[in-house]
Amino acid sequence: MKIVVTDAYPLNPGDLNWQNMEGFGELIIYDRSPPELIIERSKDADIILTNKVRFAKDTLQELPQLKLINVLATGYDIIDIAAAKEKGITVCNVPAYGTASVAQQAFALLLELTNHVGRHAASTAAGRWQQSEDWCYTEAPIMELSGKTMGIVGFGNIGQRTALIANAFGMDVIYHSLHEKEFAGAKLTSLKTLFTESDIISLHCPLRKDNYQFVNKGLLQLVKQSAFLINTSRGQLINERDLADALNNNRIGGAALDVLSTEPPGADNPLLSAKNCIITPHNAWMSKEARQRIMDITANNIHAFLNGNPVNVVTSPK
């Protein structure tokens, strides 16, 4: 049994170990795999573990030994699911590993927008407090979250955890989802109402064909001028040019994003220079605790597959 890890470094830059997977067979680990080497490195693999390396139909056709792809994440849009099923390849993912970490990051981003902690710390380090005529000062207005309305788009595990934190801050929560959930601290509403009424909008939905760039000029025209947009989900949910225009024209109060449409971003991404836009490098999921859960769940996925009872299945030949 040959197991190939195509892009191991983001999951394990050295502070974890692969011990719980080494007993399944020959384990070959690549920190990174450029596209031109994917087939060569994967052609003899029985199992592939991948995070962001794409396996399109033409790639899968070149991998005759492959029986299982385990995505080292919850989202699996990097895999051609139909082609995998056609070739008899089982695809599994790792659900719910980052619920606490991603919800925490959503609020870290929001608090930077409302309290400007990093900005004020940098200002103090630069000497402004020492030179101040007063005993206190602010570089930007500070907003209290209690009593504000948070609108959450997508209300799965992460969306619901985010709602719990919002409730703890004394916020009212509304959400938009394909299905109503049993959740006492939030109310289901339409997407239009959510964008119109929310003081903070937080995206927690998977990327699908029907929501690609759904946050665009049309929806952004509905928001309060003071509203903030948070995205810790997928960058492709947002039309980045439309959001940059809204920020630069003071149509929206601010944005804080952990994801962009292309990662790493090109220098021409309009959000990199947009007003009041905070961007972090897709690291909301990267707490050590969350990464360890990915390792543990993946090992369990492989064990279950080898025993003929696969779990966390996205698609299966059966």
C-alpha positions as CSV (number, residue, x, y, z in Angstrom):
1,M,0.0,0.0,0.0
2,K,1.5,3.3,-1.2
3,I,0.3,6.6,0.3
4,V,1.4,9.9,-1.2
5,V,0.9,13.3,0.5
6,T,1.1,15.9,-2.2
7,D,1.3,19.1,-0.2
8,A,2.1,18.4,3.4
9,Y,3.7,21.6,4.6
10,P,0.7,23.8,5.4
11,L,-0.8,20.9,7.5
12,N,2.5,20.0,9.2
13,P,5.3,22.5,9.0
14,G,7.2,20.4,11.6
15,D,5.2,20.7,14.8
16,L,3.2,17.5,14.3
17,N,4.1,14.0,13.1
18,W,2.7,11.4,10.7
19,Q,3.1,8.5,13.1
20,N,-0.6,7.6,13.1
21,M,-0.5,7.0,9.3
22,E,2.9,5.3,8.9
23,G,1.4,1.9,9.8
24,F,-0.9,1.8,6.8
25,G,1.9,1.2,4.3
26,E,4.7,3.1,2.5
27,L,4.2,6.8,3.2
28,I,5.8,9.3,0.9
29,I,5.5,13.0,1.9
30,Y,6.0,16.0,-0.3
31,D,5.9,19.4,1.3
32,R,4.7,20.9,-2.0
33,S,4.0,19.5,-5.5
34,P,4.0,21.7,-8.6
35,P,1.4,20.8,-11.2
36,E,4.0,19.3,-13.6
37,L,5.0,16.7,-11.0
38,I,1.6,15.6,-9.8
39,I,1.2,12.6,-12.1
40,E,4.8,11.5,-11.7
41,R,4.6,11.6,-7.9
42,S,1.1,10.0,-7.8
43,K,1.1,7.4,-10.6
44,D,1.8,4.5,-8.3
45,A,-0.2,5.6,-5.3
46,D,-3.1,3.6,-3.8
47,I,-4.0,6.5,-1.6
48,I,-3.5,10.2,-2.0
49,L,-3.7,12.8,0.7
50,T,-4.1,16.3,-0.7
51,N,-5.0,19.7,0.6
52,K,-5.0,22.2,-2.3
53,V,-3.5,20.2,-5.2
54,R,-6.1,19.7,-7.9
55,F,-7.1,16.4,-9.4
56,A,-9.0,17.0,-12.6
57,K,-10.3,14.3,-14.9
58,D,-7.3,14.1,-17.1
59,T,-5.0,13.8,-14.1
60,L,-7.1,11.0,-12.6
61,Q,-7.0,9.1,-15.9
62,E,-3.2,8.8,-15.4
63,L,-3.4,7.2,-12.0
64,P,-4.4,3.5,-12.5
65,Q,-3.5,2.4,-8.9
66,L,-5.5,5.1,-7.1
67,K,-8.3,3.8,-4.8
68,L,-8.8,6.6,-2.3
69,I,-8.3,10.4,-2.3
70,N,-8.5,11.9,1.2
71,V,-8.8,15.7,1.1
72,L,-7.0,17.2,4.1
73,A,-9.8,19.8,4.5
74,T,-13.6,20.0,4.5
75,G,-14.0,21.5,1.0
76,Y,-13.4,19.2,-1.9
77,D,-13.9,21.4,-5.0
78,I,-10.3,20.6,-6.0
79,I,-11.4,17.1,-7.0
80,D,-13.4,16.2,-10.1
81,I,-15.9,14.2,-8.2
82,A,-17.7,12.8,-11.2
83,A,-14.5,11.6,-12.8
84,A,-13.4,10.0,-9.5
85,K,-16.7,8.1,-9.2
86,E,-16.4,7.0,-12.8
87,K,-12.9,5.6,-12.2
88,G,-14.0,3.8,-9.0
89,I,-12.1,6.1,-6.7
90,T,-13.5,6.9,-3.2
91,V,-13.1,10.5,-2.1
92,C,-13.2,11.4,1.6
93,N,-12.9,14.7,3.4
94,V,-12.3,16.0,6.9
95,P,-15.4,17.6,8.3
96,A,-15.7,19.9,11.3
97,Y,-12.0,20.0,12.3
98,G,-11.8,23.8,12.3
99,T,-15.1,24.9,13.7
100,A,-13.7,26.6,16.8
101,S,-10.6,28.0,15.1
102,V,-12.3,29.5,12.1
103,A,-15.1,31.1,14.3
104,Q,-12.4,32.5,16.5
105,Q,-10.6,34.0,13.5
106,A,-13.8,35.5,12.3
107,F,-14.1,37.5,15.5
108,A,-10.3,38.3,15.6
109,L,-10.9,39.9,12.2
110,L,-14.0,41.7,13.4
111,L,-12.4,43.0,16.5
112,E,-9.5,44.4,14.5
113,L,-12.1,46.3,12.5
114,T,-13.9,47.6,15.5
115,N,-11.1,48.0,18.1
116,H,-8.0,48.4,15.9
117,V,-5.8,46.7,18.4
118,G,-2.9,46.0,16.0
119,R,-3.1,49.6,14.7
120,H,-3.0,51.1,18.2
121,A,-0.2,48.8,19.3
122,A,1.9,49.8,16.3
123,S,1.1,53.5,17.0
124,T,2.3,53.1,20.6
125,A,5.4,51.3,19.5
126,A,6.1,54.1,17.1
127,G,6.0,56.6,20.0
128,R,2.8,58.4,19.5
129,W,1.4,57.8,23.0
130,Q,4.6,59.1,24.5
131,Q,4.2,62.3,22.5
132,S,0.4,62.6,23.1
133,E,-0.9,65.7,24.8
134,D,-3.6,63.6,26.4
135,W,-3.5,60.4,28.5
136,C,-5.4,58.5,25.8
137,Y,-6.2,58.7,22.1
138,T,-7.6,56.7,19.2
139,E,-6.4,56.4,15.7
140,A,-9.9,55.4,14.5
141,P,-13.4,55.2,16.0
142,I,-14.0,52.2,18.3
143,M,-17.3,50.4,17.9
144,E,-19.1,48.4,20.6
145,L,-20.6,45.1,19.3
146,S,-23.3,44.7,21.9
147,G,-26.7,45.5,20.3
148,K,-25.4,45.2,16.8
149,T,-26.8,42.8,14.3
150,M,-24.6,40.1,12.8
151,G,-25.8,38.4,9.6
152,I,-24.3,35.0,8.9
153,V,-24.5,33.5,5.4
154,G,-24.2,29.7,5.8
155,F,-25.3,28.1,9.0
156,G,-23.4,24.9,9.4
157,N,-21.0,24.1,12.2
158,I,-18.8,27.2,11.8
159,G,-21.7,29.5,11.2
160,Q,-23.5,28.3,14.3
161,R,-20.3,28.6,16.5
162,T,-19.9,32.1,15.2
163,A,-23.5,32.8,16.2
164,L,-22.8,31.6,19.7
165,I,-19.8,34.0,20.0
166,A,-21.9,36.8,18.7
167,N,-24.6,36.0,21.2
168,A,-22.0,36.2,24.0
169,F,-21.1,39.7,22.8
170,G,-24.7,40.7,23.2
171,M,-25.4,40.8,19.4
172,D,-28.5,39.9,17.6
173,V,-28.0,37.2,15.0
174,I,-29.8,36.6,11.7
175,Y,-28.7,34.0,9.2
176,H,-29.4,32.8,5.6
177,S,-29.2,29.1,4.8
178,L,-30.7,26.6,2.5
179,H,-32.5,25.1,5.5
180,E,-33.8,26.4,8.8
181,K,-31.8,25.2,11.8
182,E,-32.9,24.6,15.3
183,F,-30.9,27.4,17.0
184,A,-32.4,29.6,19.6
185,G,-30.0,32.4,19.2
186,A,-30.5,33.3,15.6
187,K,-33.3,33.9,13.1
188,L,-33.6,32.7,9.5
189,T,-34.0,35.4,6.9
190,S,-33.6,36.1,3.2
191,L,-30.3,37.1,1.7
192,K,-31.6,40.5,0.7
193,T,-32.8,41.2,4.3
194,L,-29.6,40.0,5.8
195,F,-27.5,42.3,3.7
196,T,-29.9,45.2,4.3
197,E,-30.2,44.9,8.1
198,S,-26.8,43.6,9.3
199,D,-24.1,45.7,10.9
200,I,-21.7,42.8,10.3
201,I,-22.0,40.2,7.6
202,S,-19.9,37.0,8.0
203,L,-19.6,34.4,5.3
204,H,-19.5,30.7,6.3
205,C,-20.8,28.8,3.3
206,P,-19.1,26.4,0.9
207,L,-18.4,27.4,-2.7
208,R,-20.9,26.1,-5.1
209,K,-21.7,26.9,-8.7
210,D,-24.8,28.9,-7.7
211,N,-23.0,31.2,-5.2
212,Y,-19.9,32.1,-7.2
213,Q,-19.2,35.8,-6.6
214,F,-22.7,36.3,-5.2
215,V,-21.4,39.1,-3.1
216,N,-21.3,41.7,-5.8
217,K,-22.3,45.2,-6.7
218,G,-26.0,44.4,-6.4
219,L,-25.9,43.1,-2.9
220,L,-23.3,45.6,-1.7
221,Q,-25.6,48.4,-2.7
222,L,-28.0,47.1,-0.1
223,V,-25.6,47.3,2.9
224,K,-25.4,49.9,5.6
225,Q,-22.7,52.4,4.9
226,S,-21.2,51.5,8.2
227,A,-21.4,47.7,7.8
228,F,-18.4,45.3,7.9
229,L,-17.9,42.2,5.7
230,I,-16.0,39.2,7.1
231,N,-15.0,36.2,4.9
232,T,-13.3,33.2,6.4
233,S,-14.9,30.8,3.8
234,R,-13.9,31.0,0.1
235,G,-12.5,34.0,-1.8
236,Q,-14.6,33.2,-4.9
237,L,-17.8,34.0,-3.0
238,I,-16.9,37.7,-3.5
239,N,-16.5,39.8,-6.7
240,E,-13.3,41.4,-5.5
241,R,-13.5,44.4,-7.9
242,D,-17.0,45.2,-6.7
243,L,-16.0,45.0,-3.1
244,A,-12.9,47.1,-3.7
245,D,-15.0,49.8,-5.4
246,A,-17.5,49.7,-2.5
247,L,-14.7,50.2,0.0
248,N,-12.9,52.9,-1.9
249,N,-16.1,54.8,-2.4
250,N,-17.1,54.5,1.3
251,R,-20.1,52.4,0.3
252,I,-19.3,49.9,3.1
253,G,-17.5,50.5,6.3
254,G,-14.8,47.9,6.0
255,A,-13.9,44.3,5.2
256,A,-11.7,41.6,6.8
257,L,-10.8,38.6,4.7
258,D,-8.9,35.5,5.4
259,V,-9.4,34.2,1.8
260,L,-9.0,35.6,-1.7
261,S,-10.1,34.3,-5.1
262,T,-6.5,33.4,-6.1
263,E,-4.0,32.3,-3.4
264,P,-1.4,33.5,-3.1
265,P,-2.9,36.7,-4.7
266,G,-1.4,38.5,-7.6
267,A,-0.1,42.0,-7.1
268,D,-3.0,43.3,-9.2
269,N,-5.7,42.1,-6.7
270,P,-7.8,45.2,-6.1
271,L,-8.4,44.4,-2.4
272,L,-4.7,44.6,-1.5
273,S,-4.9,48.4,-1.8
274,A,-8.5,48.9,-1.0
275,K,-9.5,51.3,1.9
276,N,-10.2,49.8,5.3
277,C,-9.6,46.2,4.1
278,I,-7.8,43.7,6.4
279,I,-6.4,40.6,4.7
280,T,-4.8,37.6,6.4
281,P,-3.2,34.7,4.5
282,H,-5.9,31.9,4.7
283,N,-4.7,30.8,8.1
284,A,-8.0,30.7,10.1
285,W,-7.8,26.9,10.0
286,M,-4.2,26.7,11.1
287,S,-4.3,26.4,14.8
288,K,-2.2,23.4,16.0
289,E,-5.3,21.9,17.6
290,A,-7.2,22.0,14.3
291,R,-4.4,20.6,12.3
292,Q,-4.0,17.8,14.7
293,R,-7.7,17.0,14.3
294,I,-7.1,16.8,10.5
295,M,-4.3,14.3,11.1
296,D,-6.4,12.2,13.4
297,I,-9.5,12.2,11.3
298,T,-7.5,11.4,8.2
299,A,-5.9,8.4,9.9
300,N,-9.4,7.2,10.9
301,N,-10.6,7.7,7.3
302,I,-7.8,5.5,5.9
303,H,-8.4,2.9,8.6
304,A,-12.1,2.7,7.9
305,F,-11.5,2.6,4.1
306,L,-9.0,-0.3,4.4
307,N,-11.5,-2.2,6.5
308,G,-14.2,-1.8,3.9
309,N,-16.4,0.7,5.8
310,P,-15.3,4.2,4.6
311,V,-16.4,7.2,6.5
312,N,-16.7,10.9,5.7
313,V,-17.3,9.8,2.1
314,V,-17.8,12.5,-0.5
315,T,-18.2,10.0,-3.4
316,S,-17.8,6.3,-3.7
317,P,-17.9,3.7,-6.5
318,K,-20.6,1.9,-4.5
